[in-house]
Amino acid sequence: MMKPQFKLASQGDSNPRTPAGQAPEACAFDLTRQPPPLPLKYFSSGLKIFFPPFPVVAFRGFKLRFYPWPSRLRGDGARPSKGKAVKGDAVVKFVGFVERVEEGWAYIRIYPEFEAALKGVDQYSHLIILYWMHLRDTVEDRGTLTVIPRRHRGAPEVGVFGTRSPSRPNPIGLCVVKLERVEGTTLKVRDLDAYEGTPIIDVKPYIPRADRKFMVKTPGWVKHGPKT
């Protein structure tokens, strides 16, 4: 008996929500490629009447299998499934850099191609800045897993994930800064703990109802020395 083939109609390249290199929400997808089934039981005998939350797309013998929509399938150009670990490397685009630091103020220059992303930023008083600590982007520093925070009196040896040490597998820095003003693609901020020339990874708004926490527990040694 010929195996039935099921395909979803393509939305084409005209879908404005589909970035280049990504699969659209519905695309031409040959479901006879046998994608992995969901963890549901198969029905091998008897008559079952039910209404699944997604379409039935394949029959194999007397077994009935269910598959999610193609946008949820792992495969060529498909989205990764939720709850699945992704191993390997990622590409991070620097969106700007610290242009200069003077008298407690820092000037962050955002690259022109990301200018549109600054729309509405001036409505916030504080921002979260993620940056790449490029001076610690070395094999030795990125291989560091434990440190003694020497600027904190009485600190024991602890893992870098329990410190703000710049020596860590991924030298990513984070600061909450006060936004003074936005001038074109330049942000004037205060309290940025970064050097001139530091690459900027991302800019996010500081939202008190989401970011402010109460009843916080910390080890005793963090109460001595600098804030970070």
Helices and strands as residue ranges (DSSP letters): G 31-33, E 56-60, E 63-66, G 70-72, E 96-102, E 105-110, G 112-118, G 121-123, E 126-132, G 134-136, H 139-142, E 146-147, E 158-159, G 160-162, E 172-183, E 186-190, E 199-205, H 208-211, G 220-223
